[in-house]
Amino acid sequence: MILAREILHLFKRACSDGDMEVAEKLLQTLELIDARETGAAVSHKPLSEAYLAIGKLPAPRRECQHVIKI
């Protein structure tokens, strides 16, 4: 479980640095670890914390792709 905690820390760091490609790979790693620990009684799983962290990320800015000409 120590490894999962360290990966969670790196996941949050990647998110705060805006490196979403790395964050995605770290999230996949947490999902793999969680799948291996089925039935483990852990109150705060690192994977759950990662999903909560995603919910706290600011929404990406969207630029208008279409210009309406009149």
WOMOKA-V869757 format. One record per residue. N is the residue number from 1. SS is DSSP state (@ for helix, = for strand, . for the rest). PSI is psi in whole degrees, 0 to 359 (999 if undefined). OMEGA is omega in whole degrees, -180 to 180 (* if undefined). Layout:
# WOMOKA-V869757
n = (N	N)
ss = (SS	SS)
psi = (PSI	PSI)
omega = (OMEGA	OMEGA)
This chain:
# WOMOKA-V869757
n = (1	2	3	4	5	6	7	8	9	10	11	12	13	14	15	16	17	18	19	20	21	22	23	24	25	26	27	28	29	30	31	32	33	34	35	36	37	38	39	40	41	42	43	44	45	46	47	48	49	50	51	52	53	54	55	56	57	58	59	60	61	62	63	64	65	66	67	68	69	70)
ss = (.	@	@	@	@	@	@	@	@	@	@	@	@	@	@	@	@	.	.	@	@	@	@	@	@	@	@	@	@	@	@	@	@	@	@	@	.	.	.	.	.	.	.	.	.	@	@	@	@	@	@	@	@	@	@	.	.	.	.	.	.	.	.	.	.	.	.	.	.	.)
psi = (338	319	316	322	319	320	321	316	315	324	312	323	316	319	314	333	353	15	81	335	315	318	320	316	321	323	319	323	318	323	321	313	317	320	327	335	34	134	354	132	92	127	321	90	141	325	317	319	324	317	322	323	324	319	338	354	145	148	140	144	137	131	143	123	337	129	126	121	133	999)
omega = (178	179	180	178	179	178	176	178	179	177	180	178	178	178	-179	177	-180	180	-173	177	178	179	180	180	178	176	177	178	176	178	178	179	-180	-180	179	-176	180	180	179	-179	178	-176	-180	-180	178	179	178	178	178	179	177	179	178	180	-180	-180	177	179	179	177	179	177	180	-179	-176	177	180	179	-180	*)
